[in-house]
């Protein structure tokens, strides 16, 4: 099966590597050219444009920073490069409304479409254990089974756009939980307890979570190399609140977390891992 992979950044690179290692014939494109020989050593071909990568592929995967970039790539030649029946899987995290628009554009080319954003960060991307939230039709999910099996576990959650909505649900929960962990560990330190031992003590109780396990450790170790960036967290929380507003739903916890992350973004900390939110909690305490 020939697969095109467009967007080999922080998440896309390990995902594409796993597909290469699984034996897929891969053509890759990234707006920033990769180091010479990086992909050729894995048996993949590097193309000079996204359209060239997509040409002749049975499945085209996009893993890009935001909806505007995905739209630009599609309009820049990928749409017209799709042969009838080609399956385009957008694994970027974008607004559900944009995903629905993209689905219509792809279908107008007689091609197929799935929105399939992921959760699990770079750790999950490298291990091939991503949670894949899929919007689209069952027949297309079945067609993508071999690809998804290499990347993680897919769940069809509804029609086009529903995968992106599910990702927003995930991001709202992640953001608020990161905020809770940051506040809790800050409280431990401020009150005179060892935050490392506090984290260890509560991991087995009701407060235990994947966020406390991984992000809590990063907070304690002050290790903020990005797995998920603050800039992407703000982008997704803006979309969360936009969708909520259209339904009349109030999300005060998500709004508060968004404002904290946005404060960090405005101070030039957007490229840090989102677990760095603890720095903002500590900054507020020193006012």
TORKETI-660024 format. One line per 2 residues: number of its first residue (from 1); for each residue x, y, z of C-alpha. Coordinates in Angstrom, 1 decimal, decimal comma, always signed. Layout:
residues N
NUM> X Y Z  ...
This chain:
residues 287
1> +0,0 +0,0 +0,0  +1,4 +3,4 -1,0
3> +0,9 +6,0 +1,7  +1,7 +9,7 +1,5
5> +2,5 +11,4 +4,8  +2,3 +15,2 +4,8
7> +3,7 +16,9 +7,9  +6,6 +15,3 +9,6
9> +7,0 +17,5 +12,7  +6,9 +16,7 +16,4
11> +4,1 +14,2 +16,1  +4,3 +13,3 +12,4
13> +7,9 +12,2 +12,3  +7,5 +9,2 +14,7
15> +4,2 +8,3 +13,2  +5,7 +8,2 +9,7
17> +8,7 +6,3 +10,9  +6,4 +3,6 +12,4
19> +4,7 +3,3 +9,0  +8,0 +2,9 +7,3
21> +9,1 +0,3 +9,8  +5,8 -1,6 +9,2
23> +6,6 -2,0 +5,5  +4,4 +0,7 +3,9
25> +5,6 +2,4 +0,8  +5,9 +5,9 +2,0
27> +6,3 +9,3 +0,3  +6,7 +12,2 +2,7
29> +6,6 +16,0 +2,5  +7,3 +18,6 +5,2
31> +7,4 +22,3 +4,7  +10,8 +22,4 +6,5
33> +12,9 +19,9 +4,5  +14,2 +17,0 +6,6
35> +18,0 +16,3 +7,1  +19,4 +14,7 +3,9
37> +19,1 +10,9 +3,9  +16,8 +10,7 +7,0
39> +13,8 +9,2 +5,2  +15,7 +7,5 +2,4
41> +17,5 +5,3 +5,0  +14,0 +4,0 +6,1
43> +13,0 +3,3 +2,5  +10,7 +6,4 +2,1
45> +10,9 +8,9 -0,7  +11,0 +12,7 +0,0
47> +9,0 +14,9 -2,4  +9,4 +18,6 -3,2
49> +5,7 +19,3 -2,7  +2,6 +18,0 -0,9
51> +0,9 +17,4 -4,2  +3,8 +15,2 -5,4
53> +3,6 +13,2 -2,3  -0,1 +12,7 -2,7
55> +0,0 +11,7 -6,4  -0,6 +8,0 -6,8
57> -1,1 +7,3 -3,1  -3,9 +5,1 -1,9
59> -4,0 +6,8 +1,4  -2,9 +10,4 +2,1
61> -2,3 +11,4 +5,8  -2,0 +15,0 +6,8
63> -0,5 +15,9 +10,2  -0,2 +19,7 +10,3
65> -0,2 +22,5 +12,9  -3,7 +23,9 +12,4
67> -6,8 +24,2 +10,1  -5,4 +27,1 +8,1
69> -2,3 +25,1 +7,2  -4,4 +22,1 +6,2
71> -6,6 +24,3 +4,1  -3,5 +25,8 +2,4
73> -2,0 +22,4 +1,7  -5,2 +21,1 +0,2
75> -5,7 +24,1 -2,0  -2,0 +24,1 -2,9
77> -2,4 +21,0 -5,0  -3,2 +18,1 -2,9
79> -6,9 +18,2 -3,7  -6,3 +18,0 -7,5
81> -3,7 +15,3 -6,9  -6,2 +13,0 -5,3
83> -7,3 +10,2 -7,7  -10,9 +9,1 -7,4
85> -11,2 +6,7 -4,4  -8,1 +8,0 -2,6
87> -8,6 +8,1 +1,1  -7,4 +11,3 +2,8
89> -7,0 +11,0 +6,6  -6,5 +14,3 +8,4
91> -4,8 +13,6 +11,7  -4,2 +17,2 +12,5
93> -6,2 +18,9 +15,4  -8,5 +21,4 +13,7
95> -11,9 +23,0 +14,2  -14,8 +20,6 +13,5
97> -16,4 +23,0 +11,1  -13,2 +23,2 +9,1
99> -13,0 +19,4 +9,0  -16,6 +19,2 +7,6
101> -15,6 +21,8 +4,9  -12,6 +19,7 +4,0
103> -14,7 +16,5 +3,8  -16,9 +18,2 +1,3
105> -14,0 +19,4 -0,8  -12,4 +16,0 -0,9
107> -15,7 +14,3 -1,8  -16,1 +16,7 -4,6
109> -12,9 +15,2 -6,1  -14,6 +11,7 -5,8
111> -12,1 +10,9 -3,0  -12,8 +9,8 +0,6
113> -12,2 +11,5 +3,9  -11,7 +10,9 +7,6
115> -10,9 +13,3 +10,3  -8,8 +11,4 +12,8
117> -7,0 +13,6 +15,3  -4,9 +11,8 +18,0
119> -4,1 +12,0 +21,7  -1,1 +10,5 +23,4
121> +1,6 +13,0 +22,7  +5,1 +12,2 +21,3
123> +5,3 +9,3 +23,7  +2,2 +7,7 +22,2
125> +3,4 +8,6 +18,6  +6,7 +6,8 +19,1
127> +5,2 +3,8 +20,8  +2,3 +3,5 +18,3
129> -0,3 +3,7 +21,1  -2,1 +6,8 +20,1
131> -5,8 +7,2 +20,8  -7,3 +7,9 +17,3
133> -10,7 +9,7 +17,3  -12,3 +9,2 +13,9
135> -15,1 +11,1 +12,2  -16,4 +9,7 +8,9
137> -17,9 +6,4 +7,5  -17,3 +2,9 +8,8
139> -16,2 +1,6 +5,4  -13,3 +4,1 +5,3
141> -12,3 +3,2 +8,8  -12,1 -0,4 +7,7
143> -10,0 +0,5 +4,7  -7,6 +2,4 +7,0
145> -7,3 -0,5 +9,5  -3,8 -1,5 +8,6
147> -2,5 +2,0 +8,8  -4,3 +2,8 +12,1
149> -3,1 -0,5 +13,6  +0,5 +0,8 +13,3
151> -0,3 +4,2 +14,9  -2,7 +3,3 +17,7
153> -6,3 +2,5 +18,5  -9,1 +4,0 +16,4
155> -12,6 +4,7 +17,5  -15,3 +5,9 +15,1
157> -17,2 +8,5 +17,1  -19,6 +9,9 +14,4
159> -19,8 +11,6 +11,0  -17,3 +14,0 +9,5
161> -16,2 +16,5 +12,1  -17,0 +14,3 +15,0
163> -13,4 +13,1 +15,4  -12,3 +16,7 +15,8
165> -15,1 +17,4 +18,3  -13,9 +14,4 +20,3
167> -10,4 +15,8 +20,3  -11,7 +19,0 +21,7
169> -13,4 +17,1 +24,5  -10,1 +15,4 +25,2
171> -8,2 +18,7 +25,1  -10,6 +20,4 +27,5
173> -10,2 +17,5 +30,0  -6,4 +17,5 +29,5
175> -6,1 +21,3 +30,0  -8,2 +21,4 +33,1
177> -6,4 +18,4 +34,6  -3,0 +19,8 +33,9
179> -4,2 +23,0 +35,7  -5,4 +20,9 +38,7
181> -2,1 +19,0 +38,9  -0,1 +22,2 +38,6
183> -2,1 +23,8 +41,4  -1,9 +20,7 +43,6
185> +1,8 +20,3 +43,3  +2,3 +24,0 +43,8
187> +0,2 +23,8 +47,0  +2,4 +20,9 +48,2
189> +5,6 +22,9 +47,7  +4,2 +26,1 +49,2
191> +2,9 +24,3 +52,2  +6,2 +22,6 +53,0
193> +5,6 +19,1 +51,7  +7,8 +17,3 +49,1
195> +5,9 +17,5 +45,8  +7,7 +14,5 +44,5
197> +6,5 +12,4 +47,4  +3,1 +14,0 +47,3
199> +2,7 +12,9 +43,7  +3,8 +9,4 +44,5
201> +1,4 +9,2 +47,4  -1,7 +10,2 +45,5
203> -1,0 +8,2 +42,2  -2,8 +5,2 +43,6
205> -5,9 +7,1 +44,8  -8,8 +8,9 +43,1
207> -6,5 +11,7 +42,0  -4,3 +9,3 +40,0
209> -4,3 +9,9 +36,3  -2,1 +9,7 +33,2
211> -1,7 +13,5 +33,6  -0,5 +13,2 +37,2
213> +1,8 +10,4 +36,2  +3,5 +12,0 +33,2
215> +2,9 +15,7 +33,4  +3,3 +15,7 +37,2
217> +6,7 +14,2 +36,8  +7,7 +16,8 +34,2
219> +6,5 +19,5 +36,6  +8,6 +18,2 +39,4
221> +11,6 +17,7 +37,2  +11,2 +21,0 +35,4
223> +11,4 +19,1 +32,1  +9,4 +21,1 +29,6
225> +10,6 +19,8 +26,3  +7,4 +19,7 +24,3
227> +5,3 +16,6 +23,8  +2,3 +18,9 +23,4
229> +2,9 +22,6 +23,1  +1,2 +25,5 +24,8
231> +0,6 +27,1 +21,4  -1,4 +24,1 +20,3
233> -3,2 +24,0 +23,7  -4,4 +27,6 +23,2
235> -5,5 +26,8 +19,6  -7,6 +23,8 +20,7
237> -9,1 +25,6 +23,8  -10,1 +28,5 +21,6
239> -11,9 +26,0 +19,4  -13,4 +24,3 +22,4
241> -14,9 +27,6 +23,6  -16,0 +28,5 +20,1
243> -18,0 +25,3 +19,7  -19,4 +25,6 +23,2
245> -20,6 +29,1 +22,5  -22,5 +27,9 +19,4
247> -24,4 +25,5 +21,7  -25,0 +27,8 +24,6
249> -22,8 +25,7 +26,9  -20,7 +27,5 +29,6
251> -17,3 +26,0 +30,2  -15,7 +28,1 +33,0
253> -13,0 +25,7 +33,8  -11,8 +25,4 +30,2
255> -12,0 +29,2 +29,9  -9,8 +29,7 +32,9
257> -7,3 +27,1 +31,7  -7,2 +28,8 +28,3
259> -6,5 +32,2 +29,8  -3,6 +30,8 +31,8
261> -2,1 +29,1 +28,8  -2,7 +32,2 +26,7
263> -0,8 +34,4 +29,2  +2,2 +32,1 +28,8
265> +1,8 +32,3 +25,0  +1,8 +36,1 +25,1
267> +5,1 +36,0 +27,1  +6,8 +33,9 +24,5
269> +6,5 +30,5 +26,1  +4,3 +28,9 +23,5
271> +6,9 +26,3 +22,5  +7,1 +24,8 +26,0
273> +5,3 +21,6 +26,9  +1,8 +22,3 +28,3
275> +2,9 +20,8 +31,6  +4,9 +24,1 +32,0
277> +1,6 +25,6 +33,2  +3,0 +25,2 +36,7
279> +5,3 +28,1 +35,9  +2,3 +30,3 +35,4
281> +0,8 +29,2 +38,7  +4,1 +30,0 +40,5
283> +4,4 +33,3 +38,7  +0,9 +34,3 +39,9
285> +1,8 +33,3 +43,5  +4,7 +35,8 +43,4
287> +2,6 +38,8 +42,4
